[in-house]
Amino acid sequence: MGTSQLITMANEIAAFFNGATEADEASKNVAAHLRRYWDPRMRKQIVEHLAAGGDGLVPTARAAVELIAADPPRAPR
């Protein structure tokens, strides 16, 4: 999937949660959604996009991706 599609999807998810919760809680909810429903490759790609500047991400989506980047997945036991 292309990065522009991931940006659009992340921004749309952020818009949904922005309407339902406060900003800090919205970014946590977006991060939880991305962890739960996005393929690990998609999460890796959006984190790499953030590391390259994160152009196009709205503030809530950016904050959510920052949360994901700060807490990488753990190896299975």
Secondary structure, DSSP 8 states (H G I E B T S, - for coil): --HHHHHHHHHHHHHHHHHHS-HHHHHHHHHHHHHHHS-HHHHHHHHHHHHTT-TT--HHHHHHHHHHHHS------
